[in-house]
Amino acid sequence: MVFRRSSSDDAAAKAGAAATPGADEAPDPKATKGRPTPSRRDAEAARKQSLKIPSDPKAARKAARERDRQARAEQRAGLLAGDERSLPPRDQGPVRAFVRDFIDSRRTLAEYFVFIALGVLLLGFVQNPQLQVAVSLTWFAMTALIILDTVYLMWRLQRALKQQWPDKADRKGTTFYAVLRCLQIRRLRLPPPKVKAGGKPVAPKKPRR
């Protein structure tokens, strides 16, 4: 017995074929993405446009220098304000912050080393044998006191660091970092001290009008 398809079945099959693309028709890749893929030149032009880079090479260099200047100014402002995000890598982290506060909270002889050396240099121009001998002895005595004071301070610092950070890797480079901090004049230290000598916090500076 032969079964024939009814006219309604033929109409449904045609409707389904019209709704779905044929197997032999490859889908358009541009249609699947919704928009054509931009070329490398177009992508580069769009990136420059988003960065507002002038097409003129001279103007582009000038704009780049201006951006670098603004970035340096913002980083320095953040550094002076003590913003952790603006600190260089050598100053970042809770260990380095602890070292800075530990050193800044104490008066040390090392922070006067620059003034002592400058005084000895100026007195060295005075042509007086007795004064030269006195200056030399004073220089050696002050140098010895500075070394002893600094060594004792570093011992106390490392003892305090070990209590909070027992792992030696966390304390790597802290001694050298602390010695450099000691030798800097307090007013010129960067990042600026957050505590005064004695441990009291530094009062925030009022914004300039």
Order of alpha helices (4+ residues) and beta strands (2+ residues): alpha-alpha-alpha-alpha-alpha-alpha-alpha-alpha
